[in-house]
Amino acid sequence: MDSAVAQLLSDPTAAQQNADAFQRLKPVCSQLLYRRSDAQQLQQCLNELHRTLADVPPRGLVRCYDYVTYPLLFMLDGIAATRTPTAAPHTASSNGASSSAVSLAVPAMKNDRAAESMLDGMLLLLERVGSSLEVDQVLLLLQRLVAVLQLTPEQATEEVRP
């Protein structure tokens, strides 16, 4: 962290590139989770994210990686959650109400085209910044991918299963 701050202070061009990248990514990233229930709107937003990721310089993307992946990780979880039967038992809460242990945070990920658009965006992001990622960032992504990788052909199309 200290080295990142020192680098920004010593290189104003890098700071400007990071700020520019964030300003370009913010409008599309801020809409991703708002569109999580409508597959068509979400797919359009993901297509815009893909175009933006292709345009933003890799140096700026590295600094914005966590910001971009935050909504994408929810969507990644949603791909598996919307395609697997809920095997988790219902449990009673303290007020006696029943609640499921599994929550579908992004129901639009049931749509194969929306899911494929999300995976394409994640792949493009990784291609552009992959070698600059920290180990914990890669590990988090790999952990979240496990559930998608375990989907059977009956649960997901070939395009969704990496």
Secondary structure by P-SEA (a helix, b strand, c coil): caaaaaaaaacaaaaaaaaaaaaaaaaaaaacccccccaaaaaaaaaaaaaaaacccaaaaaaaccccaaaaaaaaaaaaaaccccccccccccccbbbbcccccccccccaaaaaaaaaaaaaaaaaccccccaaaaaaaaaaaccccccccccccccccc
